[in-house]
Amino acid sequence: MIRIFATTLAAAALLVACAPERQVSGRALYGDYCASCHGTGGTGDGPAAEGLGKAPADLTTISARNGGSFPMVEVMSTIDGYTRRGDRASVMPELGVALQEGPLVMFDTGDGIATPTPANLVALANYLKGMQR
């Protein structure tokens, strides 16, 4: 009886360990956190944009503004709020805390060292990368 219970418990633990993680959708995160200001197309024409003191950035031209290259680490830092901490002139909210929910993924910031990073943050930045014109 104990052997059957132990085998069943081990099998259940293996299934949980092998279960795929919840898929993170950059599109859904964008809709939840960004579209109200930046608009569904990312051009800065969201319904909340009119009430802001400063126009939201056109997110479709991030690469164009950076010599044709998408600055993934800088974008992730901006989304997280790290680059703006203490900047009272910025109207963009710090999303780092909101995006920490969920799994972590290993992400190389360019220094060859993979760092545990919220999957939501990476997914949202990748979605923005896909919006580039």
C-alpha positions as CSV (number, residue, x, y, z in Angstrom):
1,M,0.0,0.0,0.0
2,I,2.8,2.4,0.9
3,R,4.7,1.5,-2.3
4,I,1.6,2.3,-4.4
5,F,1.1,5.6,-2.6
6,A,4.8,6.6,-3.1
7,T,4.7,5.6,-6.8
8,T,1.5,7.6,-7.3
9,L,3.0,10.6,-5.5
10,A,6.2,10.5,-7.5
11,A,4.2,10.3,-10.8
12,A,2.1,13.3,-9.8
13,A,5.2,15.3,-8.9
14,L,6.7,14.4,-12.3
15,L,3.6,15.6,-14.1
16,V,3.6,18.9,-12.3
17,A,7.3,19.4,-13.0
18,C,6.9,18.6,-16.7
19,A,3.7,20.7,-17.1
20,P,4.2,23.6,-19.5
21,E,4.3,27.0,-17.9
22,R,1.4,29.4,-18.5
23,Q,2.0,31.0,-21.9
24,V,2.8,34.7,-21.6
25,S,1.2,37.0,-24.2
26,G,3.0,40.2,-25.0
27,R,-0.1,41.3,-27.0
28,A,-2.4,40.8,-23.9
29,L,0.1,42.6,-21.6
30,Y,0.2,45.5,-24.1
31,G,-3.6,45.7,-24.1
32,D,-3.7,45.7,-20.3
33,Y,-0.9,48.1,-19.6
34,C,0.0,50.2,-22.7
35,A,-2.8,50.6,-25.2
36,S,-4.8,53.1,-23.1
37,C,-2.0,55.7,-23.7
38,H,0.0,54.5,-26.6
39,G,-3.0,53.2,-28.6
40,T,-3.7,49.8,-30.0
41,G,-1.3,50.4,-32.9
42,G,1.4,51.9,-30.6
43,T,1.5,55.4,-32.2
44,G,0.6,57.3,-29.1
45,D,-3.1,57.9,-29.8
46,G,-4.7,55.9,-27.0
47,P,-7.9,57.2,-25.4
48,A,-6.0,58.3,-22.3
49,A,-3.3,60.2,-24.2
50,E,-5.3,63.4,-24.5
51,G,-5.4,63.9,-20.7
52,L,-1.7,63.5,-20.2
53,G,0.7,66.5,-19.8
54,K,3.1,64.9,-22.4
55,A,2.2,63.0,-25.5
56,P,3.0,59.2,-25.2
57,A,5.8,58.0,-27.4
58,D,5.2,56.4,-30.8
59,L,6.3,52.9,-29.9
60,T,6.4,51.8,-33.6
61,T,9.5,54.0,-34.2
62,I,11.8,52.9,-31.3
63,S,14.2,51.1,-33.7
64,A,14.2,54.0,-36.1
65,R,15.1,56.4,-33.3
66,N,18.0,54.1,-32.4
67,G,19.8,53.7,-35.7
68,G,17.6,50.9,-36.9
69,S,18.3,48.6,-34.0
70,F,15.8,47.7,-31.3
71,P,17.4,48.5,-27.9
72,M,15.9,45.6,-26.0
73,V,17.6,46.2,-22.6
74,E,16.7,49.9,-22.7
75,V,13.1,49.2,-23.6
76,M,12.8,46.6,-20.8
77,S,14.4,49.1,-18.3
78,T,11.9,51.8,-19.4
79,I,8.9,49.5,-19.1
80,D,10.2,48.3,-15.7
81,G,10.6,51.9,-14.5
82,Y,14.3,51.5,-13.6
83,T,15.5,54.3,-15.9
84,R,12.8,56.7,-14.6
85,R,12.9,56.2,-10.9
86,G,12.8,59.6,-9.3
87,D,11.8,61.4,-12.5
88,R,8.7,63.2,-11.6
89,A,8.3,64.6,-15.1
90,S,7.6,61.2,-16.5
91,V,3.9,60.3,-16.8
92,M,4.6,56.6,-17.7
93,P,3.9,54.3,-14.8
94,E,6.6,52.0,-13.5
95,L,5.3,48.5,-14.5
96,G,8.1,46.5,-12.9
97,V,6.0,45.4,-9.9
98,A,3.0,44.5,-12.1
99,L,5.1,42.5,-14.5
100,Q,6.8,40.5,-11.8
101,E,3.9,38.1,-11.4
102,G,4.4,34.8,-13.1
103,P,7.5,32.8,-14.2
104,L,11.0,33.9,-14.7
105,V,13.0,33.3,-17.8
106,M,16.8,33.5,-18.3
107,F,17.6,36.6,-20.3
108,D,21.0,37.7,-21.6
109,T,21.3,41.5,-21.5
110,G,24.3,41.4,-23.8
111,D,27.0,40.7,-21.4
112,G,26.9,36.9,-21.9
113,I,25.3,36.3,-18.5
114,A,21.8,35.0,-18.4
115,T,19.8,36.7,-15.6
116,P,16.4,35.6,-14.2
117,T,13.9,38.1,-15.6
118,P,10.1,38.2,-15.4
119,A,8.7,36.4,-18.4
120,N,6.0,39.1,-18.7
121,L,8.6,41.9,-19.1
122,V,10.4,39.9,-21.8
123,A,7.1,39.1,-23.6
124,L,6.0,42.8,-23.6
125,A,9.4,44.0,-24.9
126,N,9.3,41.4,-27.6
127,Y,5.8,42.5,-28.6
128,L,7.0,46.1,-28.9
129,K,9.9,44.8,-31.0
130,G,7.4,43.2,-33.4
131,M,5.6,46.6,-33.7
132,Q,8.5,48.3,-35.3
133,R,8.0,49.9,-38.8
